[in-house]
Amino acid sequence: MKIENTNEKVAYKPNKIPLEERIASVLISMFVLLYGTIGVMVDDIFVPGKRAGQGSHYHGLLAWILYASFLFAIANTMSIVVDHFDKRDNEKNYQRFASVTKTIGGILFLIAIVLDLFLGG
């Protein structure tokens, strides 16, 4: 009877993100950055609603909070691209980073929506 050694280290294999996914991540990030930056520059970020013509306009502090949520979304999306080129064994760090940026970005987005509802935009 052969007993396997479970303490042996398995060879690390870095993530390989398909080119199409990396290109999509960069393009989405660029669009969100451009849209948000123009929005805060003109003090009006529009978030579309479900139906055509419906949505919300964010101004002042609410626009900046929304813009901050955009920046966290960009960091989250761009980490996919960076992970592809990072050949070190640190996938757990990327998973934590993705979780933190997603959570903080989502909270900021919700704060902007709730404040808009209560403050009347």
Secondary structure, 3 states (H helix, E strand, C coil): CCCCCCCCCCCCCCCCCCHHHHHHHHHHHHHHHHHHHHHHHCCCEEEECCCCCCEEEECHHHHHHHHHHHHHHHHHHHHHHHHHHCCCCCHHHHHHHHHHHHHHHHHHHHHHHHHHHHHCC
